[in-house]
Amino acid sequence: MRTGKVKYRILSEAGTSLMEMTTVIVIAGILSAVAVVSYDSGSTAIKLDAASKKIVSDVYYAQDLAMNSGRPVKIVFNIAENNYCLKWGNDANIDNIMGGGNFIVDFDKPEFSGVQESSTNLPALTLTFNTLGVPYTGGEEILAETKIISLGNQVSIYITPYTGKLRVQKNVD
């Protein structure tokens, strides 16, 4: 009879089988295909989200500019040209604080491609803030929540009377 230590032989695998490698490659291919499809279908949603945030930011900027400068500020939407601009109450152009001339946001630029202004409830497509930051349109103070712009049929932005608070509504088909 033998006494002493028992030796165990440990088997080790030096690599992976062809079947394991093939499985990993197939799974990686499927995941990358799903990621590309998700990115392509989501890119319009991402651009719509960025455009709606840009509009909200610029509307609040216009309100703040009106209150701090003591001059009315207008936001003029041009649905036919798919853009909007900021103007003083006397229709003089406001310079873009980032440089580059007049304050115009063009949704036909690559960063917003696929975004289209579609409708508004603003007479003459103009939203004006007086020196107290109160929103007006068509020469009248806004007295009820009003849609200032829709981007396609997917996003609508509304303004609240008196305060100018904005509400973004994502429309679900």
C-alpha positions in Angstrom: 0.0 0.0 0.0 1.2 3.4 -0.8 1.2 6.2 1.7 2.0 9.8 1.2 0.8 12.5 -0.8 -1.7 12.0 -3.6 -0.9 13.7 -6.8 -3.6 15.2 -8.8 -3.1 16.0 -12.4 -4.6 19.3 -13.4 -5.7 19.4 -17.0 -5.5 22.8 -18.6 -6.8 24.0 -21.9 -4.3 25.9 -23.9 -6.8 27.8 -26.1 -10.4 28.0 -27.2 -12.1 25.8 -29.6 -13.3 26.9 -33.1 -16.9 26.6 -31.9 -16.4 29.0 -29.0 -14.6 31.6 -31.2 -17.4 31.4 -33.8 -20.1 31.8 -31.1 -18.4 34.9 -29.7 -17.9 36.5 -33.1 -21.6 35.8 -34.1 -22.8 37.4 -30.8 -20.6 40.4 -31.2 -21.9 40.8 -34.8 -25.5 40.7 -33.7 -24.9 43.2 -30.9 -23.1 45.6 -33.2 -25.9 45.3 -35.8 -28.5 46.1 -33.2 -26.5 49.1 -31.9 -26.2 50.5 -35.5 -29.9 50.2 -36.1 -30.7 51.7 -32.7 -28.4 54.6 -33.4 -29.8 55.3 -36.8 -33.4 55.2 -35.6 -32.6 57.3 -32.6 -30.6 59.9 -34.3 -33.7 61.8 -35.4 -35.0 61.6 -31.8 -31.7 62.9 -30.5 -31.7 65.8 -32.9 -35.4 66.7 -32.1 -34.4 66.7 -28.4 -31.4 68.9 -29.1 -33.6 71.3 -31.2 -36.3 71.5 -28.6 -33.7 72.3 -25.8 -32.1 74.9 -28.1 -35.5 76.6 -28.6 -36.3 76.5 -24.9 -32.9 78.0 -24.0 -33.2 80.8 -26.6 -36.8 81.7 -25.5 -35.5 82.0 -21.9 -32.5 84.0 -23.2 -34.9 86.4 -25.1 -37.0 86.9 -21.9 -33.9 87.5 -19.8 -32.5 89.9 -22.4 -35.7 91.9 -22.5 -35.8 92.3 -18.7 -32.1 93.1 -18.4 -31.8 95.5 -21.3 -35.1 97.3 -20.7 -36.0 96.7 -24.3 -38.7 94.4 -25.8 -37.3 91.3 -27.5 -39.0 89.3 -30.3 -38.5 85.7 -31.4 -39.6 85.5 -35.1 -40.2 81.9 -36.4 -39.9 81.4 -40.1 -41.5 78.0 -40.8 -41.0 78.3 -44.6 -37.2 78.8 -44.1 -37.1 76.3 -41.1 -35.4 78.8 -38.8 -36.0 81.5 -36.2 -34.3 84.7 -35.2 -34.1 87.2 -32.3 -34.9 90.8 -32.9 -35.3 93.9 -30.7 -38.8 95.3 -30.4 -38.0 97.8 -33.2 -37.1 94.9 -35.5 -33.4 95.5 -35.4 -31.4 92.3 -35.5 -29.8 91.0 -32.2 -26.2 89.9 -32.6 -25.4 86.3 -31.7 -23.5 86.3 -28.5 -21.4 83.4 -29.9 -20.3 85.6 -32.8 -21.1 85.1 -36.4 -23.5 87.9 -37.0 -27.3 88.0 -36.4 -28.9 85.6 -33.9 -30.5 83.1 -36.3 -31.0 79.4 -35.6 -31.3 77.4 -38.8 -32.7 73.9 -38.5 -31.4 73.0 -42.0 -27.8 72.8 -40.6 -26.3 69.3 -40.2 -26.6 69.2 -36.5 -30.4 69.5 -36.8 -30.9 67.6 -40.1 -34.3 66.0 -40.1 -35.8 68.6 -37.8 -38.7 70.6 -39.3 -40.7 73.5 -37.8 -44.3 72.6 -38.7 -46.8 74.8 -36.9 -47.4 77.6 -34.4 -50.3 79.3 -32.7 -48.5 82.7 -32.7 -50.0 85.4 -34.9 -47.4 86.6 -37.4 -45.1 83.8 -36.1 -43.8 86.2 -33.4 -43.3 85.9 -29.7 -42.4 89.1 -27.9 -41.3 89.7 -24.3 -41.8 93.1 -22.7 -39.3 94.6 -20.3 -41.0 92.8 -17.4 -40.6 89.4 -19.2 -44.3 89.0 -19.9 -45.0 87.2 -23.2 -47.0 88.9 -26.0 -48.0 87.9 -29.4 -49.8 89.9 -32.1 -49.6 93.0 -29.9 -51.7 91.2 -27.1 -50.6 89.7 -23.9 -50.7 85.9 -23.9 -53.6 85.0 -21.6 -53.7 81.2 -22.1 -51.1 78.5 -22.7 -50.1 78.9 -26.3 -48.2 76.6 -28.7 -45.2 78.6 -29.8 -43.8 75.9 -32.2 -44.1 72.3 -33.2 -41.2 70.3 -34.6 -42.8 67.9 -37.0 -45.6 66.1 -35.3 -43.2 64.9 -32.6 -42.5 67.8 -30.2 -44.5 70.9 -29.3 -43.4 73.7 -27.1 -46.0 75.8 -25.1 -45.6 79.0 -23.3 -47.5 79.9 -20.1 -49.1 83.4 -19.7 -47.6 86.0 -17.4 -44.5 84.1 -16.4 -43.3 82.8 -19.8 -42.6 79.4 -18.4 -42.3 76.8 -21.1 -43.6 73.2 -21.4 -42.2 70.7 -23.9 -44.7 68.0 -25.0 -43.4 65.0 -26.8 -46.2 63.6 -29.0 -46.5 59.9 -29.1 -48.0 58.3 -32.3 
